[in-house]
């Protein structure tokens, strides 16, 4: 299945399950990647988080049901809201009006049709990368649990970086760094069959002591270099997933995503983005 066909197949799956709990792991399987990688691709391609897209689609259909005469409570339950208050809040966030008001004269509602992904050819801009096969390597550091829905992690991950910078952990990490890749690492370990964690760590063979340890599995990596602010890292990741990956001949592998920070200047960081890849069959 081609890359864009897989994404469109996930949209069909979402449409078929809007009145049920949507299995993010199943979406990843359809797109031939993990649930974490799928959510990242979706957000960059759609311009919104997956959870927000699902919310908009449900509220779009909920408005149609209400206009047809369905009761608010019945519609709330149909789209997975056990509390009318939660449903009212979600509905108003999307439509700007309460569910009970949709049939009143002059009240406007919004329609959000299903997405369809296409590959758009843009102006060419070079992307330098290298492909490296690496054996497994051990990291030591600290971690925090991250949610299966990505929106909450936009707070969790920056808070972890702030804590590491403020409490002396960063200095302790740098003292233990003695292996490759050389740099402070941000590692997203998000298996389909286990809890998700985000590590701030270094590659090291030293005793972990009070720190945690994790072994990054052997993998093939597409490695992209960049420099600038944290926003520039996000832009590089967006371009990797929307411009490079679709036409690269590769698809996502099963190893973690890694950001390698080669210096500590937050205003002009030098970094690498490591994406695990496998050759398309």
N, C-alpha and C positions, 0 to 999 in steps of 0.2 A: 504493500500500500504506500502510495506517495505521501510525503510529509503533509501537504496541505489537505489531501483527502482524509488523512487520519484526524486532523483538526476538525474538519467538517463532519466527520462521523461522530465525534464527541458532541457536537452541537445537536445532532439528531438524538443522541442518547439523552442529553439534558432535556430536550423537548418531550421525550417519551416518559420522563420521570419527574416532571415538575410538581406533581402532587405526592411525591414520595421523597424519602431521604436519598439524596444523590451521592453515589459512591465515588469519591474523588480517586480512589485507587483504581477503580474500573475505568475512569476517564484516562488515567495514565496508561493503562494497558492498551486501550484503543489507540492512543497516540504513540505507542511504543516507547514509553518512558515512565519514570516514577510519577507519583502524584505531585510531589514537590516540583519537579521539572516541568510538568504540565501546567501547573498554576503559574509559574514564572513565564513560560511561553505565552500563555493565554493573556496575562496582564499586559505584556509588551505588545502583543498583536492587537488586542481589543481596546487597549487604552483604559482598562478598568480591571479591578480584581475579579476573579471568577465568582466569588460570593456576591459581589455587587451585581454582576450580570444576571445571576440566577434570581436575585431579589427583584430586579427590574422585570424580568420575564414573568415571574409569578404575580407581581403586582399588576402588570399589564393584563394578564388573563383574569385576575381577580376583578378588575374594573369591568371587563366584559360581562363576567358572571353577575356582578351587582346590577349593571344596567339591564340585564335580562330578568331581574326580579328576585335573584337569590338573596337569602338572609345573610347579614354580615357574619353572624356566628358560623353558619354553614360554610361560607367561603373561607373564613379564617382557618377552620379545621381542615378544609380541602387542601390548603397550601401549607400545612404543617405548623400552624400557629395555635398552640393550646390556650393562649391568653388573648382575649379580644383587645386588651391594651397594647400588647406587642404588635398585633396585626394593625391596629389603628396607627401606631407609630410608624411602622414600615410603610404603610399605604400613604400616609401624609408625606413622608420623606420623598416618595417617588412622584406623587401626583399633586402635592400641595393642597389637598382637600381631604376631609374625613370620609371614610367609606360610606357613612350614612348620608352623605350629601351629594353623591354622584348623580342622583336622579333629579336633583333640584335644578330649576331653570338657570342657565348662565354658568353652570359649573363645568370647567374644562378638565379633561383627563388626558394623560399622555399614553401613547402607544410605543412600545419598544419591540420591534419585530426581531425574529431570530437572526443571529449573525450568520454571515457566510464569509469564510476566509478565502482570499485570493492572493497570489503572489504579484506584487506590484514592482515593476522595474523602475528604480530611481537613478538619479545621477550617480555615476561611478565615483566612489571614494575608496582609496586603498585601505585594506585591513591587513596588517602584518601579523603572522602567526607562525607557530611551529608545532609539529606533531611529535610528541615524545611518549615512549613506552617506559613506564617506571615500575620497579618492584614496589612491594608494600613498604611503608615507612611509618615509624611510630611518632606520635606527637604527644606533648604534655602541655597542659594548660587548664583552663576553667571552661565551664559550659553552662548553658541554661536550656531548659526545655522550650521548644517552640511548637506552635499550634499547627494542626493539620490544615486550618484555614489561614492563609498567609497574612490577612489584614492585621491581625493582632501582633504579628512579628515585627511590624514597622516600629513598634515601641520597644519590644523586648530586646532586640539586637542592639540598637543604639544605647540603651540603658546599660547593657553588659559592657560595651566598650567604655562608657563613661566610668563605670565602677572600676574596671581594670586599670584605667589611666590614673584614677584618684587614690586607690588604696595600696599602691606599690606592687601590684601583681605584674604589671608590664615589665618592671625592672627585674623581677624574679624570673620571668619568662626569658628575657634576653640573656640572662646569665646562664641559662640552660641550653641555649641554642647551639648545637654543634653538628647538625646534619643538614642535608638538602631536602627540600628547598630552603634557602637561607632567607629568612624574613619572618615577620609576624603574620600568622595565618588566621584567616577567618574561614572556618570549615562548617558547611551545612551537611550534617549526617541525617538523611531523611529516608530511611528504608520504608518500603510498603508494608512490611510485616512487623514493625516495631516502633517504639517511641522516637520522636524527632528531637535532635539536639543541635545547638549551634555552639561550636568551640572557638575560643580565642586561644591560640596555642603556638608552639614552635616545634620544629622537628628536632628530636633529641634522643640520645641513647642514655642519658643520665637518669638516676632515680627520680621518680615523680615527686616523692615526698608528700607535701600537702596538696599537690596539684593532681588533676585527673590525667589519665592517659587513654589514648585511642590509637588503633592501628589503621591507617588509611590503606585500603586494599590496592593490590597491583592493578594497573589500568593503563589505557592509552589516553593521553590528554591532548586537547587542543589548547595551546597556551598563547594568550594575547597580552601584549604589553601596553601600558598607558601611563599617563601622569596627569595630575590636576587635583581637583577637589573630590569629595565623595560623590557629588553629582556627576562628575565625569566618569566615575566607575559605573554608575547606573546607565549612563548613555552608552558606554562601551558594551555592557551586557545586553542592552536593548539591541544594538547593532549586530552582536554575535547571533542572537536568537532570531532576529527578523531578516537579516541580510545574509550572514555567512552560512548558518546552519541549513537553510532550505536548499541551497545549491552546492553544498560542500561534498556530498557523497557520504556523509556521516550522519549518524543519529545519536541521541543521548545514550551514554553507557549507564551503568548502575552504581558507580562510585560517587562520593560526595562532590559538590562544587567547592572550589577553593579560591579564595582571594589571598594573594601573597603581597604583603606590604613591604617594599624594599627599603623604605625610609619612613621616618615618623613625623614628617612635616605635614600637618593637616591642610595647609594652604596649597601645597604643591607636592602631594605624595607621588612616589613612583611605585607602581604596582603591576602585578600580573593577575589575570583571570584565567583559571584552569577549569576547563569544561571536559568531563569524561565523555569519550566518544567511542563508538564502534562503527566499522564499515557497514554500510547498508547492504543487505543481502541481495 
